[in-house]
Amino acid sequence: MQKLRHYCAYQERCHSEVRGKCLELGLRGEALEEAIALLIADNFLNEERFAKAFAGGYFRTRQWGRKKILSALKQRQISAYCIKVGMKEIDEEDYWRVLIQLGEKKYNTLKGDTVLKRKYKTMQFLIQRGFEPELANEALEQIINTPS
């Protein structure tokens, strides 16, 4: 139990990560469920707090878009409610600023290509980063139409 507390205290964890750690430590069945219940009761494990930390952190540090963060949270089996709460951590203004910043940086690195090819490659880059295609397109139009 002490190892699990330390594991959860070190950084925010989701239920599926803790479940994996329990299995690694040899806990099975009822003992595993009891350990998770204890961690929740002692506030070492909180899925809502994890979702907030994950969404905010991955947006600020890795500059992932909402779609990629959403997908990663679903992959970790986070509940729809917690995902919704976690996504509120991403400020609209910051999101737009990061989108423009990444788009400009990528667009300006593609100097040798035609405008259409630069636009396509930048769009693909932004979508791969998890930004919504409509927002990425809007940002790209702004980047192209704004003189450097």
WOSULBEL-V693957 format. One record per run of one state. SS is the DSSP state (a for helix, b for strand, c for the rest). FROM is the first residue (numbers start at 1). TO is the last residue. If there is no record, write none. Layout:
ss: (SS | SS)
from: (FROM | FROM)
to: (TO | TO)
This chain:
ss: (c | a | c | a | c | a | c | a | c | a | c | a | c | a | c | a | c | a | c)
from: (1 | 2 | 11 | 15 | 25 | 29 | 42 | 47 | 63 | 66 | 76 | 80 | 88 | 92 | 110 | 115 | 129 | 133 | 146)
to: (1 | 10 | 14 | 24 | 28 | 41 | 46 | 62 | 65 | 75 | 79 | 87 | 91 | 109 | 114 | 128 | 132 | 145 | 148)
